[in-house]
Every structure is written in structure tokens, then in C-alpha cells.
Amino acid sequence: MLREDINIRDPFVLVHDGRYYLYGTRGETCWGRANGFDVYVGRDLENWDGPIVCFSNDGTFWADRNYWAPEVHEYGGAFYMFASFKSETRRRGTAILRAETPEGPFVPWSDGPVTPAGWECLDGTFHLDEAGRPWMVFCHEWVQAVDGTICALPLTRDLRASDGAPQVLFRASDVAWGRPQRDSQGREGFVTDGPFVWRLGDGRLACLWASFSESGYTQAQAVSENGILGPWRQAEPLFWKDGGHGMVFRDLQGRLLLTLHSPNEHLLERPFFYPLEEKDGVLRVR
């Protein structure tokens, strides 16, 4: 299957054992009821085998809609999927699933969402700090918070639960270029979406996140010189032209790449790959 034929949002690439594993939100079921996630497997970034179902709701899973933004991280000899879910009776939140291989099958690991039960949350990502302590970085969603935030939540070592209270890292309104959006009830707010943390060559952290500017969906970044709790400084966005929810990885040749989905339009979303460089203390598309 060619890259251009894969309709997913929120692309995430795991590089493992000489292969690329591409995960994402299924385009067709993104906004309604859903029941699983797929993975695509390849030795380059244009030709893929799949889709291979890596998680499927067998009827016992708690959520039945908004299956969003699966990320898979290797940790402690296993593979952990961080993904967002929602049901009619439970708020949207990020739960953690586990598998023995990148292709799954993934099974529930946390007891429901790890994010706060009373919050509307999404897009949890995994981060290990310099001391080896695990964290989840996630969004408190703008549809509830109005001014969306990026938060950090400490996790237990086994990744089954939170291990403390969430702390706000920054807000959507921290950027001058942000433009408000309207939710389904006509209320305005500022969007935070899709955080991903990357350690720069000098040890500082970059946090990719997405919002909306005059150019549409925009791939932003912030930088911290003092670890996950910051303070965070907003830098020049990586991608202005209707693309976002990106992440960073090194390919099999060691090159630094950004992947994101574009355009941000239902059933037209595709994964794209762009070469990156570190320049003047931030990430830049080459």
C-alpha cells in the first residue's frame, strides 16, 4: 500500500528491528463510533503492508467512540499504546494498552483513562525524564477548558495509573498567532492538540503541539531548558499550511524526520514526512 493511499489522522511512527510501524486514527471512523486501531508496516516510508488490526474492541472495552491518536512506545521490554477514547457515560481521556509486539494485539493495561476523570482530555503521549520517571503529556481540551492547555501527569513505573496531580505546562493562548475556533454549540475557544516531546541534542526538550492560525491547522513547538515542567518558551511553528498533530523520529539511516497529517479535512488526511534539523536551539523543517 502506498503512503498516499493511507487515510489516517495523527500519524505516529515506531522504528523497531529494521522496520517502520505506522499508527494513526482511522479516517473513516474518526468522528463517530469506532472499534479499533490499525498498524502499517514497512521498510521505507512510501510502501506499506497493512492495514493490520492491532487493537479491536471485543465488546468488553469501556469506550465506543472517538478512538484517537494511538502512539506506541517501547518500555521495559513491552510495547505500550497511549490512545484517546470516549463513551456516552465517560469523558474523553487517554488510556494505556499493552502488547508483546508492535503489531499487537494490544489489550487494556490501565483501568480506564489515566487522565483526570472529570476532564475532557485527549492525545496523551509518553515521556521519560532524565531520572527515568515516566510521564504522560496530554491536552485538557478546549471544549471544556476554553483556553486549551498542555499538561504533564506523572505515571506509576508500571504505567498502569497516574502518580500525582497534572500540572499545566502552557496554554493555547500563549501564542500570538492563535485563532479561536467554535465548538458544536457555537462557543469560542483556543485549541491545544497533539503534544509530543523530543529531547534536543543539547539536552533541552521540544514539545510539538498543534492549534489553528490564519493559515489553518498549524504545527507548533515549544522549548524547555529545565525538563518537563519547564518553563516552556513558544518557538516558530514548524508547519503553517493546514497540517499538524506531528511527531519526530529518526529513520533507519539516522535522519531526523517530522510526520504529520495534512490536509485537516475528513477523509482526505494523509501522513506526510519532512526532513528536520536542529538549528538555533529549535527544530526546523529543512
CORTA-V787356 format. One line per field, one symbol per residue. phi: phi as a letter, one per 20 degrees, with the letter a starting at -180 (. if undefined). psi: psi as a letter, one per 40 degrees, with the letter a starting at -180 (. if undefined). burial: # if it has 16 or more other C-alpha atoms within 10 Angstrom, else .. A space follows every 50 residues. Layout:
phi=???
psi=???
burial=???
This chain:
phi=.egfeeecdlfcdddblmcddddrffffdgecfbbrcdcdcbdcdddcep fdfdbcfeodffdcbleclfccceblnccdedbdbbcfdcffaedddcbe cfenfecgdeemfefgfedecamfcebdefeneecddbdefffdemegcd cdcfdffemeafcqefcfeadgffdfefcfddefdneeadedblfbdcef fenfdddfbcbccfeogceebcccecnfemfddfdfgebeelbalebdbd ffeneecddbdbfecgmdfbfcccfdbeblncecff
psi=hideehgiifihhhhhfeihhhiihhddedeaiieaiiihhieaedhiha ihhehhheeeidieifhifhihhhhfeahhhhiiiiidehihihihiiid ideahiihdigaidihdeihiifhihhhadeehiihhihhidedecgiih ihhiiidefeiifaiihhdiideehdeihiihaeeeiiihhiifihhhhi deeihhhiiiahadeahhhiiihhefadeaihhhihidhdgfiafiiiih aeeeihihiiiiighheehihihhiiihhfeiiih.
burial=..#..##########...#########.##...#########..#..#.. ...###.....#############....########...##########. .###.#####.#####..#########......##########.###### #####...####...#.######.#..####......############. ...##########..#########..##.#.#.##.#############. #....#########..#######..#.....###..
